[in-house]
Amino acid sequence: MFISNSMNTDNLLVYSRLNEVFHEWKSGHSEVGIKYVISGTEKYTLNKKSYVVSKGNFLLVNRGQAHEVAVANAPEPVHGLCMLISGTLLNDVLINNTAPGSWLLDNPEEKIRPEFDFVEGIYRPDDVLNQYISSLGKMLNRETGEIPVESAELFYGLAQQLLASQSLTGERVQQINANRKSTREELYRRISLAKQIIDDSFNRELEIAKLAGTVAMSEFHFFRTFKQVYGISPHRYQVKRRLENAQKMLGENKLLVTEIAFLCGFADIHSFSKSFKKAFGISPAAFRK
């Protein structure tokens, strides 16, 4: 099932509800593709690499890129949103967000027209564009495909958040110590995957050496690059995620503090309380009260 919303022929949103599909696709010369999964899992092949896009994540595809998408015998329909954003729209949003008002008045027809070359890969729920698309997905009528947002507002919002997302991503990529841009981007993709593994397994103890091996990096190179990108070591990031989840659980349910400590991966209540107080300036019990 495909239902389209568009601002013009170059800016398109397609809602899909599929149990099975195999489709070869090539994005237009100036169109950036965003493949967001509302529920289920979609598998993509892009530049000879495989990407498994699960619920709440999206794959970013640069202009003019050939890729394949597959959904095989899904027991429940896989719901997704495919968005195409034109370079013209991105350029207009970039100018209006960066150029002073006086310049816009004096040069109404002038265009910067940069070559948009974004960092391809899977983007998670903590990404600003992902959060915007997630809000659209919550408004989606899954029977009619309707999103109750005026088309121009919807696509301008997508373009604006895509540029904001890539600005932050670009800053992180630049922190990586490598000479070639392609090398920095590949290392960023691997580090991002490792971060997602930590996010998904925060309550399990992860050995840095094994985590590095999962993303095909040496332990030292992985440790150094992770810290360059996120400003924190992998171990400290895992503890941070545990504490964030513990904080959420303390506020949302009636489990004992000891139970929450173990569920969040701490060895005992003492180490949990000590780490929690150091991070938030208050004990877990006092925070709950």
Residue pairs with C-beta under 8 A, 6 or more apart in sequence:
1 15
1 16
1 17
1 18
1 145
2 14
2 15
2 16
3 14
3 15
3 144
3 145
3 146
4 12
4 13
4 14
4 15
4 145
5 12
5 13
5 15
5 145
5 147
5 151
5 154
6 12
6 13
6 151
7 89
7 151
7 152
7 154
7 155
8 86
10 28
10 30
10 31
10 84
10 86
10 88
10 89
11 84
11 85
11 86
11 89
11 155
12 82
12 83
12 84
13 81
13 82
13 83
13 84
13 147
13 154
13 155
14 81
14 82
14 83
15 79
15 80
15 81
15 140
15 142
15 145
16 78
16 79
16 80
16 81
16 82
17 77
17 78
17 79
17 142
18 71
18 74
18 77
18 78
18 80
19 71
19 73
19 74
19 76
19 77
19 78
20 71
20 72
20 73
20 74
21 69
21 70
21 71
22 68
22 69
22 70
22 72
23 68
23 69
23 70
24 66
24 67
24 68
25 33
25 66
25 67
25 68
25 69
26 64
26 65
26 66
26 67
27 33
27 61
27 62
27 63
27 64
27 65
27 67
27 84
28 63
28 64
28 84
28 86
29 63
29 64
30 63
30 86
30 87
30 88
31 63
31 84
31 85
31 86
31 87
32 60
32 61
32 62
32 63
32 84
32 85
32 87
32 90
32 116
32 118
32 162
33 59
33 60
33 61
33 62
33 65
33 67
33 82
33 83
33 84
34 58
34 59
34 60
34 61
34 81
34 82
34 83
34 84
34 85
34 129
34 133
34 158
34 162
35 42
35 44
35 53
35 58
35 59
35 61
35 69
35 80
35 81
35 82
36 57
36 58
36 80
36 81
36 82
36 83
36 130
36 133
36 137
37 53
37 54
37 55
37 56
37 57
37 58
37 78
37 79
37 80
38 55
38 79
38 80
38 81
38 137
38 140
39 55
39 76
39 77
39 78
39 79
40 54
40 55
40 71
40 74
40 76
40 77
40 78
40 79
40 80
41 52
41 53
41 54
41 55
41 71
41 74
41 78
42 52
42 53
42 69
42 70
42 71
42 78
42 80
43 50
43 51
43 52
43 53
43 69
43 70
43 71
43 72
44 50
44 51
44 52
44 53
44 59
44 67
44 68
44 69
44 70
45 51
45 67
45 68
45 70
46 59
46 61
46 65
46 67
46 68
46 120
47 65
47 67
47 120
51 59
51 121
51 122
53 59
53 122
56 124
56 125
56 130
56 134
57 122
57 123
57 124
57 125
57 130
58 122
58 123
58 129
58 130
58 133
59 120
59 121
59 122
59 123
60 118
60 119
60 120
60 121
60 123
61 67
61 120
62 116
62 117
62 118
62 120
63 87
63 116
65 120
71 78
79 142
81 133
81 136
81 137
81 140
83 133
83 158
85 155
85 158
85 159
85 162
87 113
87 116
89 155
89 156
89 159
90 116
90 159
90 162
90 163
91 111
91 112
91 113
91 114
92 159
93 156
93 159
93 160
93 163
94 112
94 114
94 163
95 104
95 111
95 112
96 104
97 160
97 163
118 162
118 166
118 169
119 166
119 169
119 170
119 173
119 185
119 188
119 189
120 185
120 189
121 188
121 189
121 192
122 192
122 193
122 196
123 129
123 130
123 165
124 130
124 192
124 196
124 199
125 131
125 134
127 165
128 161
128 164
128 165
128 168
129 158
129 161
129 162
129 164
129 165
130 165
131 161
132 157
132 158
132 161
133 158
136 147
136 149
136 154
139 147
139 148
139 149
140 146
140 147
141 147
147 154
149 157
169 188
172 188
172 229
172 230
173 181
173 184
173 185
173 188
173 229
174 184
175 228
175 229
176 184
176 187
176 188
176 225
176 228
176 229
177 224
177 225
177 228
178 184
178 187
187 217
187 225
188 229
190 215
190 216
190 217
191 215
191 222
191 225
191 226
191 229
191 230
193 214
193 215
194 211
194 212
194 214
194 215
194 222
194 226
194 234
195 226
195 230
195 237
197 206
197 211
197 214
198 206
198 211
198 234
198 237
198 238
198 241
199 241
202 238
202 241
202 242
202 245
202 264
202 265
203 242
203 245
203 263
203 264
203 265
204 265
205 265
206 234
206 238
208 219
208 222
208 223
208 234
208 235
209 219
211 222
211 234
212 218
212 219
212 221
212 222
212 223
215 222
217 225
222 234
223 233
223 234
226 232
226 233
226 234
226 237
227 233
230 237
232 240
238 265
239 275
240 279
242 264
242 265
242 266
242 275
243 264
243 275
243 276
243 279
243 280
245 264
246 260
246 261
246 264
246 266
246 272
246 276
246 284
247 276
247 280
247 287
249 255
249 260
249 263
249 264
250 257
250 260
250 284
250 287
250 288
251 287
251 288
255 263
257 269
257 272
257 273
257 284
257 285
257 288
258 269
260 272
260 284
261 268
261 269
261 271
261 272
261 273
261 284
264 272
266 272
266 275
272 284
273 283
273 284
276 282
276 283
276 284
276 287
277 283
277 284
280 287
